[in-house]
C-alpha cells in the first residue's frame, strides 16, 4: 500500500495518507475563506533523495475551476484538461504561500473532476489519473498547448 504526503499553503498538510477515505477526510478539512486564494494541494509519493517525486497537484477552493498537474519525474510532467471545458480567465492560487498565476489553458478542469482524479491517483498508488486528458507537450516554462 502506498503512503502519500499532502501539503498546501505554508506548511499545512498531512502524512501517512493511504486510502481514498483518508484523502477525502484531508481534502474536506481544507477551507478557503472568501478573501483568500484557492490552494494548490500537492499529493506526493515520498521518494527519499528524488527531487521530482511522483506528485499530483490539484486546485482546491475555487467554485468553478480547478487544475491538475501530474509529475512523474524530471522530464515527465503534464497539465490536465477536460475537452468540453473551454479556456477562460486564468486564476491565482496559493502555491506554498505564494500567489501564483495559472494560465487559462492550465485551468480547464472542473472541481469535481479534479477530486475524482485525486481519488484515482491515491487508489492506484500514484498513477496518472485516466478521467482527464493530459497534455504532455510541456516546454521549459511549464507551458502546454492543449488547443
C-alpha positions, -999 to +999 in steps of 0.1 A: +000+000+000+014+034-010+016+062+016+012+098+005+021+131+019-003+160+013+007+197+015-009+231+008-004+267+019+025+275+041+031+241+056-004+227+063-005+191+055-008+155+064+014+125+062+005+088+062-025+090+038-030+056+024-067+053+013-092+073-006-112+078+026-080+093+042-077+116+012-113+127+014-110+135+051-080+157+045-095+174+014-127+181+034-107+200+060-093+224+035-113+255+036-107+287+017-120+319+032-139+343+008-110+367+007-083+341+002-069+323-029-077+287-037-049+263-027-026+243-048-026+210-030+002+185-036-004+148-031+031+133-031+045+098-032+076+103-009+108+092-025+139+099-004+165+117-024+144+122-056+139+159-062+110+150-086+088+125-067+056+113-083+031+141-075-004+152-084-011+189-077-047+199-077-067+231-072-089+233-041-112+261-032-124+278-064-161+274-071-160+269-108-125+260-119-096+238-109-065+223-123-044+191-121-007+188-128+010+154-127+047+149-122+063+115-127+100+125-130+123+153-140+111+154-176+077+138-171+050+163-163+017+173-178-013+196-173-048+180-173-078+193-192-113+184-199-120+187-237-155+201-231-143+228-207-133+260-226-105+283-216-115+312-195-095+337-174-066+322-156-066+322-119-044+330-089-037+302-065-019+299-032+012+278-041+032+271-009+021+305+005+029+325-027+003+339-051+009+321-084-008+329-117-021+300-137-028+305-174-062+298-189-051+266-206-040+253-172-074+257-155-096+236-179-108+212-152-139+213-130-135+209-093-155+177-091-134+161-118-102+172-100-114+155-068-122+123-088-086+125-103-071+128-068-091+097-057-079+077-086-043+089-080-044+075-045-063+044-053-037+034-080-007+042-059+003+073-078-006+065-114-017+094-137-055+096-135-074+085-166-105+105-160-088+136-176-069+143-208-032+152-204-010+175-224+025+161-224+038+188-247+053+209-219+081+234-227+108+246-202+084+272-187+058+246-179+035+260-207+015+234-225-006+238-257-038+218-254-058+236-280 
